[in-house]
Amino acid sequence: MKFHNRIYFSNEQHDLLIKKETKALIKQAIDATLSYEKFPKPVEVSVTFTDNEQIREINREYRGKDSATDVLSFPIISDDDPDGDFDIQSGCVVIGDIVISVERALEQALTYGHSAERELAFLAVHSTLHLLGYDHERSAEEDELMQKKQEEILGSIGQPRKTAE
């Protein structure tokens, strides 16, 4: 059964024009992650595009880390409430918010030698896994598991990691 997930976008940065194709790729990345994880219901997720300064402020306020980062995840699902918040109007489970520093994504795309779109798709997959309860900071095993899942999901949507030639 194909669900109709609702992905809401907000652009609060000026480093990159966020085209409808970019939004479609990020939605595809989120949808693919949810499908890969066999999430049983349609979801609602908000994605905010920001810059390094804004994400640094958010990181400091919510995580006590005074530094810019590439992506932040704010899950609503918890062990106490594994189904998240159900929105009766949309018929979706609200699983959380994703905040992406487009500035950092552009820097990382250059560093890793792939497109900005591939980096944004990676960050969307990575963050969606966090929304579903994964945390690479808990253990080396969970980090390895997340890396494996990320690569499989990105490969399934035509955004594999570049391999050395």
Beta strands, then each sheet from edge to edge (+ up, - down):
strand 1: 6-11
strand 2: 43-50
strand 3: 71-75
strand 4: 85-87
strand 5: 92-101
sheet 1: 1+ 2+ 5+ 3-
sheet 2: 1+ 2+ 5+ 4-
end
